Amino acid sequence: MPPPFASRPRLETPRLHLAPANASDAQALQSLWNEPEVRKYLWDGEEVPLEKAREAVEAMNAGFREKGYGLWCVSLRHSGVLAGFCGLRGFGDAGAVELLFGLAPSRTGQGYATEAARAVLAHAFGACGLVEVWGRVDEPNARSAKLLERLGMSLRRTTAGKRHRLLEHAVAVADFRTA
């Protein structure tokens, strides 16, 4: 297990700036997470109160301190406008790590989610030393499932979710490098 991490890394891509989410980002993230197209799959359709957004940001920040990863706010480099979020979090009993991502509806279809996810996965496999990352999507969320496939993830299993079956994909470090 890696030692505690001292920094909260910022990531850059040609079009995006990814900054670790701060407590001051909770309200903007709450607004994004309450967009019907975002919360449909991310929050199982439930409204996200501000306190829950704050708790999520703080929980993800604990991940930065302990494991070197958490939740990044994704902004457009040319304007600084918040386009979405991308991050990593642990799930399950075996210490698996899951990729999370979402964009404002006005920012979809432009490759931003793929670009942000590639940067986060490069960080996961590089600085964090992870050997595998999972991506879980609700079965009707075909757009996100295709994004996982573009990242080199393959379907490993299907499990029961709250509202839909979950398609659970994963990519190993060696497969990501060649994707």
PyMOL commands that set and color helices and strands:
alter all, ss='L'
color gray80, all
select helices_A, chain A and resi 23-33+36-42+50-67+105-107+112-125+142-150+173-178
alter helices_A, ss='H'
color red, helices_A
select strands_A, chain A and resi 11-12+16-20+71-76+82-91+96-103+132-138+154-160+165-172
alter strands_A, ss='S'
color yellow, strands_A
deselect
rebuild
show_as cartoon
